[in-house]
Amino acid sequence: MRKLQMVDLKSQYEKIKEDVNASIQEVLDTTTYVNGPLVHQFQADLEKYLGAKHVIPCANGTDALQIAMMGLGLKPGDEVITADFTFAATVEVIALLQLTPVLVDVDLDTMNISIEAIKNAITPKTKAIVPVHLFGRAANMDAIMEIAKEHNLFVIEDNAQAIGANYTWNDGAKQKVGTIGNVGATSFFPSKNLGCYGDGGAIFTNDDELAHTLRGIVNHGMYVRYHHDVVGVNSRLDSIQAGVLKAKLPHLDEYNQARRTAAKKYNDILSQNENIVVPQFDWNGDDHVFHQYVIRITNGKRDDLLAHLQEKGIPCAIYYPIPLHEQKAYVDSRYNEADFNVTNQLCKEVIALPMHTELDDEQIQFITDAVLEFV
Ligand SMILES: *Cc1c(COP(=O)(O)O)cnc(C)c1O
């Protein structure tokens, strides 16, 4: 059996080595390290793939979120609603811009932001909602866009974990996640579904004016060289990373399908156990692209299982062990513990098993045997 890893980037690279190496060589040969032709080619390829009018590449996913919020002109004191159960980057940039983060609970079955909780958190100061398509599953965009319209709020999609997922609207139409709100942000961190070999990120929007603003912000607020019209940042996707991404993008659908196939195999085996809750997903749809495969252990033995799997050499992880509202940097006296029941429960029950594009049946059998013999 091949070595078990949380993410197997080496085996994936072996299969696309020629294309990736040729892309990198092209950058080296042309010495266009920053803002070279490959950045523009990748940008155009991604716009086409997503059906998004504008893709603005940048340095990483955290910057993408920050720049998106800067571009929308959010001001200190504006309230921004986001999920309590997510990676800290989302709330970090809200706080960094001196906006007021308003963390809300998530739903137990989808682990995505709760629509009821959003409704309850809206005040006259609310300016934006940041849904996170957590673990690769699209959030309920029908409901979120309706609330946003009703209350005149911006929607900023944190799409760091769900690139390539299709959201299916209530009327059956499909749209790529990240292109639905006013703006979407993604990360090309190596372990993400579309990962480069370093840091990278991008912002998506269908709004021409906003796209123009964002292109200036990523480049020191310059629209004309050495004319700084707004306060910007330096956030670039470098050409070598763009080359890697350009070579990998044509494989994204097949990669996401491989993840879904692995998730289905895990589900088929693990759902037999009454102490395990597996992620439900529509095999015929594609609104879940399994950035992570996360199950819940409901008999209180999650931590023991973690130790058991680690002892057997099976990598696994807890995403996320502490709710954001309990993190020192983000505690807020306005929060009421009773409003975070689901996040508090998830932090005690979730465990992520290895999930990547190269998982084979033998590995899945070995991992699930080890889980079932213990739980
Ligand atoms: C990875 C991630 C980010 C940040 O992306 P970086 O490229 O690491 O800065 C933001 N939000 C979520 C939900 C993520 O998973």
The ligand as an SDF file (V2000), in Angstrom:
LIG
                    3D

 15 15  0  0  0  0  0  0  0  0999 V2000
   -7.3910   28.1900    3.1990 C   0  0  0  0  0  0  0  0  0  0  0  0
   -8.4850   29.0820    3.5750 C   0  0  0  0  0  0  0  0  0  0  0  0
   -8.3730   30.4760    3.5360 C   0  0  0  0  0  0  0  0  0  0  0  0
   -7.0680   31.1920    3.3460 C   0  0  0  0  0  0  0  0  0  0  0  0
   -6.3210   30.8780    2.2560 O   0  0  0  0  0  0  0  0  0  0  0  0
   -4.7320   31.1340    2.2540 P   0  0  0  0  0  0  0  0  0  0  0  0
   -4.3690   31.0180    0.8110 O   0  0  0  0  0  0  0  0  0  0  0  0
   -4.1040   30.1090    3.1060 O   0  0  0  0  0  0  0  0  0  0  0  0
   -4.4960   32.5170    2.7560 O   0  0  0  0  0  0  0  0  0  0  0  0
   -9.4890   31.2320    3.7990 C   0  0  0  0  0  0  0  0  0  0  0  0
  -10.6630   30.6750    4.1150 N   0  0  0  0  0  0  0  0  0  0  0  0
  -10.8140   29.3300    4.1940 C   0  0  0  0  0  0  0  0  0  0  0  0
  -12.1530   28.7690    4.5380 C   0  0  0  0  0  0  0  0  0  0  0  0
   -9.7330   28.4930    3.9410 C   0  0  0  0  0  0  0  0  0  0  0  0
   -9.8940   27.1700    4.0270 O   0  0  0  0  0  0  0  0  0  0  0  0
  1  2  1  0
  2  3  1  0
  2 14  2  0
  3  4  1  0
  3 10  2  0
  4  5  1  0
  5  6  1  0
  6  7  2  0
  6  8  1  0
  6  9  1  0
 10 11  1  0
 11 12  2  0
 12 13  1  0
 12 14  1  0
 14 15  1  0
M  END
$$$$
